[in-house]
Amino acid sequence: MVLDEWKKSLSVLWSVQFIGMSAITGVISFLPLYVTQLGITEASEAAMWSGILVGSAAFCAAISNPYWGAMADRKGRQLMVERVLFLFALNIFAMAFVSNVYQLLFLRILQGLCGGFVAASAALAVSMIPKEKIAATVGMLQTSLIIGGAMGPMLGGFIADRFGYRQPFIVFGILCIVALGVIHWAITEKHSPVPAVDKPSLKATFASVWSVSDLRLMLLVQFLTQFAIHSIGPVLPLFIQTILLTPNNLASISGSLIAIVGVTSAIASASMGFLCKHFSHKQILITASLLGGITFIGQLAAQDIIMLAVLRGINGLCIGAMVPSSNTIIAFLIPESKRGAAFGMTNGVALMGNVIGPVSAGLLSLVFGITAIFWLTSILFFLVSLLLFSKLEGRMEARP
C-alpha cells in the first residue's frame, strides 16, 4: 500500500513538472512573432526583445528559486507548489491580453519570480518516498523537465500556427490550473513544516546549507550541465555549416542535433535507479564529467553529421547522469527540514547556467571564433571531474 502511494505521488509530480516546464518553454517557438504583433516590426528589434523576454524570465527565476524552496520548508512543500502554480497560471494567462511589449516584459519578469515550482516539487517528492528510492525518483523527475522542455515549444508552435499567437498562453494557463487541481486532490503531504518557534531566519537557513562543502560542489555541477546545454546551441548552426558540403536543411539538422541531447539525457536520467545499484554517485559523476569533456573536444574533430550526432548523444547521456546524481547527493547531504532551500539554490544556480551559457558563447565566438566555447566547456568538465575525484565523499546516506 505504501509503495502504491509513493508511486502515485511520483506520477502526479512528474505530470505537474511536465506541464510546468512545457508552459515555461512553450512560448519560445513563437515569441519573436508575437513581439511583432505588439508593434515591434523590425526583425533586429524583435530578435533583441525576444532575447530580453527569455533572459529576464530565466534570470528572475534563478533569483527567486532559493526563496520559494526555503518557503516550502517553512510553510509546506505541497502548499508552495500549489501557490506557485496558481500565480504562474494567472501570469501566463494574462500574457494573452497584453497590448505592448513592455506589458509582456513585466509579466515575463513576474513569471520568473513565480518559477519556483521545480524546487518545491522536488523537495516534496523526496520527502514522500522511501530513502532507497531517492536516486530513481530524482532521475524520473528530471525526465519530466527534459521532455516537458522539448514538448513545450512543439505544442506552443502548433497552437500558435492554427489559432493565433495569443491562444497558447490561454492553453498553458489552463493546463497549469488543471495541474494545480490534480496535485491538490491527489497528494497528501506527510512532511510537517518546522514549528514557528523553531524556524531559523532565511539568512541562517541559506548560510547553513551553503556551509556544506560538497553541496557547493554539486551546485557547480548543476551550473556546468546547464551552461553546457545552452552555450552550444547558439553556435551549433554555424559550426554545422563548416561540416556540411551544402547548406540544405541547416535549420532542421541543427534542431535535430539539439534534440538528440534532450532525448539521450532523458534516457540517462530514467536509468538512474539501475545505475545506482551498480555504481556510487561519485563514480557516476566522475565518469560522466570526464566523458563529457572528451566528447565536447571530439565534436571539433567530427568530419560528418553522423559523427557529430553520436558525440552529441553521448553528451546528453553524460548530462542526464550528472544532474540527477548531483540532486540525489544534495538530498543525502541536507536534512529534510532544509531540502527545499537546497533544491531552490540548486535550481537557481542551474538557471544561471541557462542565462550565462548563451551570453558566453556569443562573446567567445566574437573574440576567439565559434570553436572557443567547445574548448571552454570541455576544460570546465575536466576541472569538475578533478574536483569530484579529490573532494567528494564516496558514499553517503540520506539524513533525517
N, C-alpha and C positions, 0 to 999 in steps of 0.2 A: 504493500500500500504506500509506504513512504517512497519507494523507488518510483512508483507511478506518479506520485505527487510532484517530485522534483523534476521528472521528465516533462510533465505537463507545464510546469512553471518555465522550464527552459524553452519549450516550444513557443510559449506566449512571448517571452522576452526576445527570442530570436525574431519573431514576426514584428514586434514593436521596433526593434533596431533596424530591421529591413525597411520598414515603412519610413522611419525617421530619416535614414540615410538616403533613401530614394527621393524623399522630399527635399533634402539638402542639395543633392546633385541634379535633381530633375530639371532645374531651370537652366543649367549650363548650356544645353544644346541649342536653346533659342533666345538666350538673354540678349545677345547683340542685336537680334532682330526686334525684340521687344523694346529695346532702347530707341531704335529708330522710330517706332510708333509714338514715343514720348517726346519727339521733337529734335532728337539728335540725328541729323540726316547725313552728315559727313562720315564716311567709313572710318577714317582715322580717329575721329572723336568717339564714335560708337565703340570702337575697339578699346580706347582708353577708358571709357566709362564702364565697359564690361569688366575690364581688369580691376577697376576700383571697386565695383559692386561685389565681385567674387572675393577679392582680397580683404575688404573691410569686414565681411561676414566671418571669414576664417580667422582674422586677427582678433576680433571681438570674442569669438568662441574660445580661442586659446586663452584669453584673459579670464573669461567667466567660468570656464570648466572647473578650476580648483574650488571656486566659491560654491558652485552647485554640488560638487562632490562632498565638500565639508558640511553643507547644509543637509545633505542626505544622511550623514552620520548623526546629526543633531536632531533632525525633525522626523526622520524615517525615509528609507530609500524609495519605497513604493509611492509615498505621498509626493516626493520630489519629482519622480518620473512623471506622475500624473500632472503636477503643476506645470512642469516644463513642456509637456506635450500640449497642454491646453493653451499656454501662451504662444507656443510655436505654431499651433494650428491657426489661431486668430491672426497672427502676424503674416503667415503665408497667404491666408485668405484675403487679407487687406491689400496685398500686393496686386491683386487683380483689379483694383479700383483706383490706383494712383493715376494722376494726371500729368506728372512731370518726373524727371529723373531724380530730382532732389528728394521728393517724397519716397521714391523707391530706395534711394540710398539710406534714408532714415530707417526704413523698415528692414533693410538688409543688416544694418547695424544692430537693430533690435533682435533680428533673427539670430545673429551671432551671440548676443548676450543671453539669449534663451536656449543656447545649444548644448546644455549640459546633461541631456538625457543619456548619453553613452556612459558617462562616469557613474551616474546614479543607477542605471540598469545593470551595469557590470557589478557594482557593489551589491546590488540586490540579488543578482544571480548567485554570486559566490557565497552569500550568506544563507542560501536556501538549499544547497546541495551537499552531499557527503564530501568530506575532505579529500578522499581518494579520487573524486571525480572532477576536481578543480581544473586540472590541465585540459581534460577533454571538453569541459564546459566552456572555458575561456576560448579554446580553439573554435568551437562551434559558433560562439557569439561573434568571433572575428569573421567567420564566413558570411554572417548576415550583413556586416558592414561592407565587405568586399562585393558581394552580389548586389546588395542594395545600391552601392555606389555605381555599379556598372549598369544596372537596370533602370535607374532613375532617369538618366539622360535619354535613354531609348523611349521610355514611357512619356516623358515630357515632350520630346520631339514629335512623337506620334500624335499626341493630343493637340499640340500646337499647330501641326500641319493640317489637321482635319477640322478643328473647331475654333482656332484663333489663339493668339498668344496670351490672352488673359485666363482662358479656361483651365490650363494646367495648374495654376495657383489654387483655383477653387477645388479641383480634384484632389490635390495633395493636402489641402487643408481639411477636407472631409475625411480623407484616409487617416490623418493624424487624430481626428476626433474618434473615428472607429477604433484605432489602436488604444486610445485612452479608455474607451468603454470596455474593451477586451481585458486590458490589464487591471482595471478596477474590479471587474466582476469575476475574473478567472484566477486571480492570485491573492493569497492572503499572506502578508509578510509576518514572519516569526521573529525577526530581529527587533529588539527593543532599543529605541534611541537612548542615549546617555541621559540620566536624570538631570534636570536643570541645575541643581546644586553642584553636580559633579562635572559640568561641562567646562572644559578649558576654553580660553578665547580662541578665535580663529587664528590669530597670530601664533599662539602657543601650539595649536594643532599642527599648523604648517611647519613650524620650527622643529617639532618632534619628528614629523615624517621626513623632513629634509635632512635631519641628522643621521639617518641611516645611510651609510656609505654605499652599500650595494644597491639601494634604491636609486641613488643618484646615477649609478652606472646603468641601471635599467632605463632611466629617463634618457640617457644618451643613446641607448639602443633604439628607443622609440623615436627619438628625433631623427636618427640616422636613416631608419627604414622609410619614414615618410619623406625625408629630404631626397632620398634616392629615387623614390617613385615619381615625385613631382618635378625633380630637377631635369630629368632626361626628356620628359615629354615635350617641352618647348623646342628642343633642338633635334629631336629624333627625325622629323621630316627632312630637315636639312642634311642630317647625316645619311639618311637613306638615299638621298639624291646622289651622294658620292659613290654609292654602290650600284644603283640601277643604271643600266645602259640606256634606258628610255624612261622618261618621267611619267609614263602612263600609270593611272590608278595610284598615284602617290598618296592621296588622302586615305584611300581605302587600306593600302598597305600599312600606313602609319597607324591608323586606328586599330588594325588587327594586331600589330606588334605591341601596342599599348595594352590591348585587351588580353593578350596572352599572359602578361604579368598578373592580371587580376584572376584569371582562371587558375593558373598554377598556384598562386598564393592561396586561393580558397581551398584547393586540394590539400596543400600542406597544412593549413590551419585545421581542416577537418580530420586530419590524420594524427593530431597531437596526442590523443588518447593512446593510440597504438605506439607511437614513438617513445612516449614517456615510460612505457613498460619495459623498454629495452635500453634506453639511454637517459642519462641525467640531463637536466635543463642546461647545465654548464656545457656538457658535451654538444648538445644540440646548437646552442648559441655560438660556440667557438667554431664548429664545423660550418654552420650556415654563414657566419661572417667571413670566414676565410674563403669559402667557395664563392660568396657574393663578390668579394674583392677581385678574385681571379676572373670571374665572368664579365665584370664591368670592363676590365682591361681587354679581355678576349673579344668583346664586341668591336673594339677598334681594329682588330685583325680580321674580322669577318669579311669574306670575299663575295658572299651572296646573301640573299634574303633568308634562305633556309637556315644557314648557319646563324645568322643574327636572331632569327626566331627561336632557335634552340637555346641560345645563350640567354635571351630574354626570358624564356620559360624557366630556365634554371634560376635566374634572378628572382622570379616570382616564388619559386619553391623556397628559396633562402629567406626571403622577406616574410613569407607565410609561416615559416617556422619560428622566426625570431620574435615576431610581435606577440603571439600567444605565450611563448616561453617566457618572455620578459614580464608579461602581465601575470602569469602564474607565479613567478618568483616574487613579484610585488605582493600578491595575496599571501604568500608564505612569510614574507618579511614583516608585514604590518599587521598589528592586532585588528580584530574585526571592527572595533569601535572607530577606527580611523581609516578604514579601507576606502570609504567614499572620497575622502580628501586625497588619498594616494592615487586613486584612479582618476580623480579630477586633475591632479598635477600631470599625470601620465598623458591624458588626452590633450591637455593644454600644450604640453611640450611637442606632442605629435603634430598638432595643428600648426605650431610654429614652423615645424619642418615643411608643412604644406605651403606656407607663405614664403619662407626663405629659399626653398629649393628653386622655384622658377626664377626668382629675382637673381639668385647666384648664377644660375645657368645663363641668363641674359647678359649679366655683367662680364662673366668669364669668357663667354663667346665673343663679346665685343672686343675684349683686350687680347685674349690668347687664342681665339679660334674655337670652333664647335667641339673639338675633342677634349678641351680642358676640363669640362665638367665630368667626363668619364674618368679621367685621371684623378681628380679630386675625390670623387665618390669612392673610387677603388681604394685610395690611400686611407680614407676615413674608415672603411670597412676593416682594413688591415690593422689600423690603430685600435679599433674597438675589440678586435679578436685578441690582441695583445693584452689589453686591459682586462678582458674577461678571463684570460688564462692566468693572469698574475693576481687579480684582485677578488674575483668572485668565489664565494664558498661553494664547495662541490655539491653537497646535498642539503636540503632544507626540509623542515616540517612546518605545516601551517600553524600559525599562532592563534591562540584563542581570542 
